[in-house]
Every structure is written in C-alpha cells, then in structure tokens.
Amino acid sequence: MATERFMKAKARAMFKPYVFIQSMSSLATSGVPDLYISGKKDCFLEWKHDEKTKGAIRPKLSPLQKQWCDDRYAEGRQVFVVVTTDSKTGILFKHGEWNSHSNDRRPLKEIITQILEYVL
C-alpha cells in the first residue's frame, strides 16, 4: 500500500530532471501546498493520496489549503491538486476543479507530463 509521502517522493523524482522543485510544507505554515515547481512558468502543487475511495473523489483539503488554492487561482496563478488512488494512477485537479468531485483517473506518468507541459 502506497502512502502520500511515498507518492510525493515518486513524483518529485519524475519532475526533478526537468524543473526546479521546492518543498513548501512545514510545521510552521498552514494551508500552503506541498510543492512549488518552476520552469519557464511556475505552479503550486498539493498532493493527496486516497486508496479507499473507489468512485468520484473530491480532494480532502483543509479549510486553509482550500482557501490558499482558491486565492492563488483567483490571482491568476496556476495551482494543481493531485490525488493518487494507488501507486500508478491518480486524478489531476486544476482551474479550481478541487472544489468538485472527479472520477477521471489517469496514469501517474500522464499527470506528471501534463504538469510538465504547463511549466516547460
């Protein structure tokens, strides 16, 4: 069984050869996303993991995380929320979609590629 920590590490390894990645989360901050990713463009990425839900998923963001994502998106910043559903698949939420449910599971490699296409 994969964990959120394992999945974030796996994603970081997939991103690392192509872009700069900065961890944003710490015990001193609340609401900020897990990662800042910078290429020609930049984005913020919040990562969740949920193997239990088999149907449509809405990311389990804390109220502060939801506010942070909504506020940055309203400013015109790019924010992605990824919910991995096992070690190889997940759902990508963008453009405020993290406020809705989705069942659009895709291979993790496809999700990483889509984010890279945005920042590169």
Secondary structure, DSSP 8 states (H G I E B T S, - for coil): ---HHHHHHHHHHHHTTTSEEEE---TT-SS--SEEEESSSEEEEEEEE-SS--S-B-----HHHHHHHHHHHHTT--EEEEEESSSSEEEEEETTGGGS-B---EEHHHHHHHHHHHH-
